[in-house]
C-alpha cells in the first residue's frame, strides 16, 4: 500500500504513549523490505536502480522526514495541548494535562482494530455524545437532541419535539419514501444542536454526524445532504450548519480536508479541533466521563 504519513505518525505517537518515548523511523526499514509500502518501487524506478540496502535506507530517510514533519505540524497546531515533545527524531510522551487524556483518547480511537461487537458500539456511542457536547459548547447552543444511536426515541418523535420547542423542523416526509420501501431512521444525522437568537423562531441549527470509521471521507460524499434531509422534515428558516466530527488528524493533506468539507458544504472537527474545544470543558463532569470512557474502551481495542 502507499505510504500514509498521518497513520505512521499516529503509530509513533501510540508507541511513545505506551513506552514513554519513540524513535520516529523505527520499523520503517522492515515495512519497506517486507513490501508493505509499495512507493519504494516507484522510488527505485525514478533512480533506475535495483533494490538494495542503500535504496531502502534513502527511501526510509525521506519518509522519516515526512513523518517528523507531520509530528512537528501537530505540535505547532496544538501548542501546549499536544501531549508529546519532539526533539529531532525522538518523540517523548509528556503526560496528560490535569489527568484528562483528550488527545490520547481520540488517537487510540482512530487506531482501533476490533470494530464490531458490544464494546465497539459503546465506544462509538460515547464518541457521538462527546462530539455533540463539543459542538454545543463551541457554538454556545441552547439545546441538543440525540438523533442517532444514543436516542431512546424514534426519529419522528425527536423531530416533532424539536418543532414543539423551536417552531421549526416540521415533520413532513415525502410520500415517495414509503413507496420506495425505505425506513426513516435518522437521516444520517447523529445529533442536532440549536442556538436560539431570541424568543422568536429563526435560530441556528447544527446537524452533526460523528464518524469513527476509516471510510469517513466517503461519507462526506453522500451524507448530510440537505436535499435528502428536506424529504423528511421542513428545513429551518436559516440554512443549517452541517458538521462531521472525526478522531483522525492529517495536517499534511489540507487538500483532502478542504475537499471533504466542500463535499457537503460544512465543517469538519478533527482530532486537533476537538482537543482544543474539549480543553475548555475540562471542568464538565459529563465531558470528563466520556473522555475517560473513550480512552478505556479504545485502549482495549487498539493493537
C-alpha positions, 0 to 999 in steps of 0.5 A, a space after each residue: 500500500 502507499 505510504 500514509 504519513 498521518 497513520 505512521 505518525 499516529 503509530 509513533 505517537 501510540 508507541 511513545 504513549 505506551 513506552 514513554 518515548 519513540 524513535 520516529 523511523 523505527 520499523 520503517 526499514 522492515 515495512 519497506 523490505 517486507 513490501 508493505 509500502 509499495 512507493 519504494 518501487 516507484 522510488 527505485 524506478 525514478 533512480 533506475 536502480 535495483 533494490 538494495 540496502 542503500 535504496 531502502 535506507 534513502 527511501 526510509 530517510 525521506 519518509 522519516 522526514 515526512 513523518 517528523 514533519 507531520 509530528 512537528 505540524 501537530 505540535 505547532 497546531 496544538 501548542 501546549 495541548 499536544 501531549 508529546 515533545 519532539 526533539 529531532 527524531 525522538 518523540 517523548 510522551 509528556 503526560 496528560 494535562 490535569 489527568 484528562 487524556 483528550 488527545 490520547 483518547 481520540 488517537 487510540 480511537 482512530 487506531 482501533 482494530 476490533 470494530 464490531 461487537 458490544 464494546 465497539 458500539 459503546 465506544 462509538 456511542 460515547 464518541 457521538 455524545 462527546 462530539 455533540 457536547 463539543 459542538 454545543 459548547 463551541 457554538 454556545 447552543 441552547 439545546 441538543 437532541 440525540 438523533 442517532 444511536 444514543 436516542 431512546 426515541 424514534 426519529 419522528 418523535 425527536 423531530 416533532 419535539 424539536 418543532 414543539 420547542 423551536 417552531 421549526 423542523 416540521 415533520 413532513 416526509 415525502 410520500 415517495 419514501 414509503 413507496 420506495 420501501 425505505 425506513 426513516 431512521 435518522 437521516 444520517 444525522 447523529 445529533 442536532 444542536 440549536 442556538 436560539 437568537 431570541 424568543 422568536 423562531 429563526 435560530 441556528 441549527 447544527 446537524 452533526 454526524 460523528 464518524 469513527 470509521 476509516 471510510 469517513 471521507 466517503 461519507 462526506 460524499 453522500 451524507 448530510 445532504 440537505 436535499 435528502 434531509 428536506 424529504 423528511 422534515 421542513 428545513 429551518 428558516 436559516 440554512 443549517 450548519 452541517 458538521 462531521 466530527 472525526 478522531 483522525 488528524 492529517 495536517 499534511 493533506 489540507 487538500 483532502 480536508 478542504 475537499 471533504 468539507 466542500 463535499 457537503 458544504 460544512 465543517 469538519 472537527 478533527 482530532 486537533 479541533 476537538 482537543 482544543 474545544 474539549 480543553 475548555 470543558 475540562 471542568 464538565 463532569 459529563 465531558 470528563 466521563 466520556 473522555 475517560 470512557 473513550 480512552 478505556 474502551 479504545 485502549 482495549 481495542 487498539 493493537 
